[in-house]
Amino acid sequence: DIIHTTTEKGGYTMVNLNEGMSTKEVAEILGVSERTVRNICNSKQIVHYKVGTKIVVLPEDLTNYINTLKVEKEI
């Protein structure tokens, strides 16, 4: 599936959802349950796409989410 999303400047960009991952795949990568992934998506902590009841997460959005989890060492 390919969908159009609006850019900050009001233009459109194409997103190929075939390159995305299911909640099951994301759960395996994060080491959590699919329910946890759905909760993370529902709370809008990770950018995702919904096609009907299907949730799709693009690899770069998963990487961005993982980077938000990083805890820096205090000096």
Secondary structure as GFF3:
##gff-version 3
##sequence-region A 1 75
A	DSSP	beta_strand	2	6	.	.	.	ID=ss1
A	DSSP	beta_strand	12	16	.	.	.	ID=ss2
A	DSSP	three_ten_helix	17	19	.	.	.	ID=ss3
A	DSSP	alpha_helix	23	30	.	.	.	ID=ss4
A	DSSP	alpha_helix	34	42	.	.	.	ID=ss5
A	DSSP	beta_strand	49	51	.	.	.	ID=ss6
A	DSSP	beta_strand	54	56	.	.	.	ID=ss7
A	DSSP	alpha_helix	59	68	.	.	.	ID=ss8
###
